[in-house]
Amino acid sequence: MTSKLKRRFKRIMLTLLTVVVVLTVAIYLFIQQASFGKEPGGARLERIKKSPNYKGGSFVNLTDTPVSAPNTNYFKLAVAFLMKDKSVEPAFTLPSVQTDLKLSPSGKPTFTYFGHSAYMLQMSGKNILMDPVLSERISPVQWAGNKNYPGTHVFDFKDLPAIDFVVLSHDHYDHMDYETLKQFAGKPTKFIVPLGVGAHLEHWGISPENITELDWWEGTNVIDGIQLTATPARHFSGRNLSRGKSLWASYVLQSVDYKIFLGGDSGYEKHFAAIGSKFGPFDIAVLENGQYNELWPYIHMMPEQTVQAGIDLGAKIVWPVHWGKFTLALHPWNESPKRIEKRAAELGLKLTTPMIGEQIVVDSIYPNRKWWDEIPPKK
């Protein structure tokens, strides 16, 4: 190699090294943002290590649960997302109901839908938020990431009544929104979360005295008049480059008169039947029904599996959520309600499908309008 070629080679290598260093520093600084949360440490980590669901430095599912299918790789996933059809998002503004959230609800358990997996449950005189996401994007930053559909950003934090409790299923961005939750810092609102999730909340200014963390099958009566039990789910966790540092869960709410199942995210498995056997039947089960694909068949349910999960639980009625506001998968945005409706009719399972802002009143009001098929006329 001539001296000229050697100098050129050194310049190229120096340039590449500089690029690598700059990118490494940029990524490191980017993930230092508060929205990425914090991994458990100290006494919290010591408690986690005692959990039967924590093995080899991370939480695990009851059965082997790869995040993607065995024949899938990052290249296949990247190609699939690059080639996705326009039908993954609606081509029109979605309808909604402008509910006044501060009005006193019915004496029966009342749900108000915020879209995706977020809703408010008013029960036993308490206002309870589940997986609240009131931001426009499900992302660590609000200038990039998955944006909500036109017509679905109906409620802001200021529209909420005084919130007594927030229940979280796991720490993913579409269920645990930093921009929403940081606004509870300094407030008396109490949080009920899976093991390890409290580390994020404390990092965001939530008082540790206001956080109750539960392992699967652990219960709490911190909500007056309600026994709440964390139950298994088949999923995973992680807000940054690591997974499984906090737990994921579903929940059973029991009062004197009602039993309610709050599903969170979960692939299908035998845990639904186990929960149904131990706690069922349920007056209503809220179950995921979107963001599925054969490329990741174990961490989310196909709509037909959601119907079976409702049957396993002994649910009188199923409310399918986790769709209709954000696109995280490759299926048409309104495919999931069509598929679950077809299978539910075949197996005799009742469904309720409220629009954003619409309310469900247990034992009384179950919206079932097919609003996802109502394409408005062109102006």
URQUI-V439603 format. One record per pair of residues at least 12 apart in sequence whose ideal C-beta (glycine too) atoms are under 6 Angstrom apart, sorted by the first residue. I is the first residue (numbers start at 1). J is the second residue. D is the distance in whole Angstrom. If there is no record, write none. Layout:
i/j/d
I/J/D
I/J/D
//
This chain:
i/j/d
31/240/5
35/140/4
35/178/4
36/140/6
36/239/5
36/240/5
37/200/3
37/203/6
37/239/5
38/199/5
38/200/6
38/203/4
39/245/5
40/196/5
40/199/4
44/199/6
48/195/5
48/196/6
51/215/5
58/244/3
59/244/5
59/247/5
61/234/5
62/232/6
62/271/6
63/269/6
65/234/6
65/298/5
66/298/6
68/295/6
68/296/5
69/295/6
69/297/6
72/295/5
80/330/6
84/330/5
87/332/4
88/327/5
88/333/6
89/327/5
89/333/6
90/149/6
90/333/5
92/375/6
92/376/6
93/150/4
93/151/4
94/149/6
94/151/4
94/152/6
95/355/6
95/371/5
96/151/6
96/154/5
96/355/5
96/356/4
96/357/5
97/355/6
97/357/4
97/358/5
98/357/6
99/112/6
99/357/5
101/159/5
101/160/6
101/161/6
102/161/5
105/122/4
106/361/5
108/361/5
108/362/5
108/363/6
108/364/6
109/123/4
109/258/6
109/362/4
110/122/5
110/359/6
110/361/5
111/360/4
112/359/5
113/354/5
113/356/5
113/358/6
114/155/6
115/152/5
115/325/4
115/356/5
116/325/4
116/326/6
117/131/5
117/175/6
117/321/5
117/322/5
118/131/5
118/132/5
118/133/5
124/225/4
124/226/6
124/255/6
126/164/4
126/223/6
127/161/5
127/163/5
127/164/5
128/165/5
129/163/5
129/166/5
130/167/5
130/262/6
131/169/6
131/175/4
132/180/5
133/177/4
134/156/6
134/157/6
134/180/5
135/177/5
135/179/4
136/148/6
136/153/6
138/173/5
138/174/4
138/326/6
146/326/5
148/325/5
148/326/6
149/325/6
152/325/5
152/356/6
154/356/5
154/357/5
157/183/5
163/189/5
165/190/5
165/223/6
166/191/5
167/192/5
168/193/5
168/197/6
169/249/6
169/264/3
170/237/5
170/248/4
171/197/5
171/200/6
171/237/5
171/239/5
171/246/5
182/204/5
185/205/3
185/206/6
190/210/5
191/210/6
191/211/5
192/212/5
193/213/6
194/247/4
194/248/6
194/249/4
195/213/5
195/215/5
195/247/4
196/245/6
196/246/3
196/247/6
197/246/5
198/211/4
198/213/5
214/230/4
216/230/6
216/232/5
218/230/6
225/255/6
226/253/6
226/255/5
227/254/5
228/251/6
228/253/5
229/252/5
230/249/4
230/251/6
231/250/5
231/252/6
231/275/5
232/271/4
233/248/5
233/249/6
233/250/5
233/264/5
233/266/4
234/266/5
234/267/4
234/269/5
235/248/4
235/265/5
235/266/5
235/299/5
250/263/5
250/264/5
252/279/5
258/283/5
259/282/5
259/283/6
260/284/6
261/282/5
261/285/4
261/313/6
262/286/5
263/286/5
263/287/4
263/288/6
265/288/5
267/298/5
267/299/5
267/300/6
267/301/6
268/301/5
268/305/4
268/309/6
272/309/4
272/312/4
272/313/6
273/312/4
276/312/5
276/313/4
276/314/5
280/313/5
280/314/3
281/314/3
282/313/6
282/315/5
283/316/6
283/362/5
284/317/5
284/362/6
285/310/5
285/313/5
285/315/4
285/318/5
286/319/5
286/321/6
287/306/5
287/309/6
287/318/6
288/322/4
289/303/5
289/306/5
289/320/3
289/322/6
289/323/6
289/336/5
289/340/5
290/322/4
290/323/3
290/336/4
291/322/6
291/328/4
291/329/4
293/329/5
293/330/6
303/336/5
303/339/4
303/340/4
304/343/5
306/320/6
306/340/6
307/340/6
307/343/4
307/344/5
307/347/6
307/349/5
310/349/5
317/350/4
317/352/6
318/351/6
319/352/5
320/340/5
323/336/5
334/372/4
337/372/5
352/366/4
352/367/6
352/368/6
353/368/6
354/367/4
355/371/5
//
